[in-house]
Amino acid sequence: MEYIDQYKHEFGVEPICRTLTAAGTQIAPSTYYAFKTRPPSKRALRDEELLIEIHRVHSANFGVYGAKKVHAQLRREGVVVARCTVERLMRVAGLRGISRAKGPRTTISGRGPDSRPDLVDRDFTATAPNQLWVADITYCRTFVGWVYAAFVIDVFSRRVVGWQLSKSLRTDLALDALEMGIWTRDRAGQSVTGLTHHSDKGVQYVAIRYTERLAEASAAASVGSTGDSYDCQPVSTRSREDGVVPAGAF
């Protein structure tokens, strides 16, 4: 009907109906005229009334309410309406709420048995540099998608000794951060022999290449318990050296 309304002054109603019928969309001119002269149905009138209320509730709540919350609010106000009707009208009007989408999963436990012990046992303290490093991976949203960041922090100095960014969660992400930490300390003339490296049981940290690199550096691998949110203790944003730990990195 909208198509006919748009072009009827240029081509006429009857020619348009004939063309549409020949193309497989059967419609008679009488059907069009009946539609234009027929009064709105009770459902159409009701939809218009409900849409006004839906727009009001949606705007009053800063556009964050979805169909479920809009429906609940209308019911609280005494407006009798089905939830499916609210969903339909919001979809037609292009209204939608804000979803709390979860971020990507960064910790995927490695498969197979792992005999590495927890050498830290939540005691995140050190009396000197290069005694205990903690490593983890976080993520941040950018205009090009999710970006993953791997950090290695010296617990004593609270300094980020190694970091790396990537658009993938491959082992190279964590390994490059470790390599930077080892290189940083080696360049400063500090040995990491005897270092305890603590992380979760993510596949990046239990990978063979990562484990071998720790062994080459004479560092002991330590992993936290499965499903434990305290695997990597948060640390202060102020470094005791000349570095600064990004807030929320761990």
Secondary structure, 3 states (H helix, E strand, C coil): CHHHHHHHHHHCHHHHHHHHHHCCCCCCHHHHHHHHHCCCCHHHHHHHHHHHHHHHHHHHCCCCCCHHHHHHHHHHCCCCCCHHHHHHHHHHHCCCCCCCCCCCCCCCECCCCCCCCCCCCCCCCCCCCCCEEEEEEEEEEECCEEEEEEEEEECCCCEEEEEEEECCCCHHHHHHHHHHHHHHHHHCCCCCCCCEEEECCECCCCCHHHHHHHHHCCCEEEECCCCCCCCCCCCCCECCCCCECCCCCC
